[in-house]
Amino acid sequence: MSDLENQNLDEEEAIVTLELDDGETLDCAVLTIFPVGDNDYIALLPLDGQAAEDGEIYLYRYSETPDGEPELGNIEDDDEYDAVSDAFDELLDSQEYDELVSEEDIEE
């Protein structure tokens, strides 16, 4: 994962612009912000480029500065990344289950 040098969070559209190591920028949709342990994390979906075509999801630590500005940080520990990735997968599974249940309720 690349270092985050700049981020902009537009709450209405839920878009984050990442500045990658090579200086390029990448717009990502905010999928969700979720807690794991004592920290919050954010899941981002690239909107264009190879990462978007591959369906990659970027996971970062998420916090807010004292004045309410969003702040993202890299997850550098493999154990932490595994825990965050597992929590995100569980969140996706529960959302898919909720969608299936609500679709069945509509059909009945």
WOVENSUL-V47713 format. One record per residue. RES is the residue in one letter. PSI is psi in degrees with one decimal (* if undefined). Layout:
res,psi
RES,PSI
RES,PSI
//
This chain:
res,psi
M,143.7
S,160.6
D,146.6
L,115.7
E,-25.6
N,137.7
Q,145.8
N,125.6
L,114.6
D,106.5
E,-31.3
E,-43.5
E,-10.1
A,53.5
I,134.5
V,135.0
T,116.3
L,141.3
E,116.5
L,169.3
D,-34.7
D,6.3
G,-11.7
E,156.1
T,153.1
L,119.2
D,134.4
C,141.3
A,139.9
V,116.3
L,-46.4
T,158.8
I,128.9
F,149.7
P,146.3
V,116.9
G,-129.6
D,1.3
N,158.7
D,150.1
Y,158.5
I,138.8
A,125.5
L,140.0
L,114.4
P,141.5
L,-16.8
D,172.9
G,-175.8
Q,-39.1
A,-38.1
A,-42.5
E,-34.8
D,-8.1
G,28.2
E,147.5
I,131.7
Y,133.6
L,131.1
Y,157.1
R,144.8
Y,134.9
S,174.5
E,142.6
T,166.3
P,-27.9
D,14.1
G,6.1
E,135.8
P,146.9
E,127.1
L,147.5
G,148.5
N,147.7
I,111.1
E,-11.6
D,129.0
D,-40.5
D,-41.7
E,-44.9
Y,-42.8
D,-42.1
A,-41.5
V,-43.2
S,-44.0
D,-42.5
A,-39.3
F,-42.5
D,-42.5
E,-39.1
L,-44.0
L,-44.8
D,-43.1
S,-35.7
Q,-41.2
E,-40.3
Y,-45.9
D,-39.2
E,-41.9
L,-43.8
V,-43.8
S,-34.2
E,-39.8
E,-38.5
D,-37.7
I,-38.8
E,-26.9
E,*
//
